[in-house]
Amino acid sequence: MAIAKNTICLWYDRNAEEAARFYATVFPDSDVKSVHRAPSDYPSGKAGDVLTVDFTVAGIPCMGLNGGPAFKHSEAFSFQVATEDQEETDRYWNAIVGNGGQESACGWCKDRWGINWQITPRALTEAMAAGGAEAKRAFEAMMTMGKIDVAKIEAARRG
């Protein structure tokens, strides 16, 4: 297996494999490539514990590191997933939030492992790219939302 030149490394307490397997069930072009066990004891684990997991999320190579409780995730990093319609938006949002995650504002949510996600319909990004009054109306509508409502964004865009 070729090792990617650039891989996102995500720090987990002890459940990198569980998270990677969940992502593989939710997002297309996602899978768990390999699981590596610690060859000896380390500060937050024992020999034989899962140490790293190589996986992809929507085609992005990642490595989950079971580094222990020392570091927590923050909104400074998020996966942004572009969706085609409300059905796809709902599917990803509901999978993340409905599996122990948390809702946030403006299309953001957090999974149960603390990773932040932006579930962003293309209707929103297209409205923002249009600029001017159209973008302003779509932006103001988005600011009132948790999960993005595509119909409301499109209505705001039209004025």
N, C-alpha and C positions, 0 to 999 in steps of 0.2 A: 504494500500500500504506500503510495507516495504521500509524503508529508507536505502540507500546504506551506507556502512561504510565509504567509501571515494568517494567524489563527486567533480568534477571540478567546481569551482565557477567562472563565467565569469561576469565581471562588464560591464554594458551597461549604456548609458546615460538615455534613456527613452524607448528603443525599444527591450528589451529582448524577448518579446513575438513574435514580428515580425521576429526576427532573428531565434528563435527556430522553428517557423512554416516553415520558408524557409528551414532550415536544414532538417526538417522532409520530405520535398518534394524532396530533392536532394539525400540524402544518405539512402541506405537501413538500416534496423534495427535502425531507428531513429523515434522518435515521441515526442509529447508534452504530458507530463503526467498530469501536473496540473498548474494552474495559481493562484497565491495568491495576494490578494489586501491588501494594507496598511490599518491597523485598525485605524490609525490616521495620522495626518499630520507629515511629516518628512522633513529634510533639503532640499531635492530636489523634494518633491512631496506632494500630498494631500491625505487625507483619501479617499480610494476607488480606487486610482491609482494602476496599476499593480506594485507590489513590487518585487516579485520573480516568476520565471517560472522554473518548474522542467521538464527536457527533456533529451532525449538521442540522441547522435550523433554517428552513426555506432556502437551502443552497449555501448558507454561510457556514464555513468550517469553525467549529468551536471545540474547546477542551474544557471540561468541568474538572475542577481541582477540589478535592475534599480537604481543604486546608484547616478546618476547624472554625471555632466561633470568633476568632480575632477580628475579622473584617465583615462588614455588612454592605449590601448593595444600596445604591441610592438612585435617585432620579437623574443623576448626572450621566448615567448610561441607560439606554433603552433600545430595544429592538423596535423598529418601525415597520409595520406590515401593511402594505398597500392592499386594499380590498376593492373588488369590482362593483359590489352592490350591497344592499342591506343584509341580504341573506348571508353572505360571506362575513360581513362585519359582525353580525349576530353570532355566527358560529364560533369565530375566534374569541370574541369577547366573552361569550357564555362559557366556553371551555376553560378560559383562564380564571374568570371570576367564580364560576360554578365549581371549581376544583380547589376551593380554599383560598382564592385570591381576593383582591380588593379593588373596588371601583375607585377611579379618581376622576379628574376633570378633563374635558377637551379631548376625549378619545384615549386617555391614558388609563392603564390598569396595571396591577402588580400581581404576579403569580404567587403561589404559596411559599416559594423559595426566596422571594424578595426581588426577583428580576422584574424590571419595568418594561412595559409594552405600550406602544402607540398603535392602536388599531385604527388606521386612517383610510377612509374611503377615497378613491380617486376623485370623486365628485368634489370633495373638499380641497384637495391639492390643486385641481383644475380651477376651482373658483378663486383660490388665492393667487394662482398664476395669472388670472385674467386682469388683476389689478383694479385700481380705481374703486368706484362705488360698489361694483359687484363684489370685489374682494372684501370690502369693508362690511357689507351686509352679511356675507357668509361668515366672516370672522366673528362678528358680533353674535350671530346665531350660535356658532360653535362654543363661544365663551359661556353659554348657558347650559351646555350639555355635559353629561358624563360620557356614555357611549354615544357616538355620533349617529344622528338620525339623518339619513341621506335625503329623504323627502323634504325635511325642514331646511337642509343646506341648499337644495335645489330651488326651493321656494324663495329663500332669502336671496339667492343669486339672481333670480328673475325680478325681485323687487316686489 
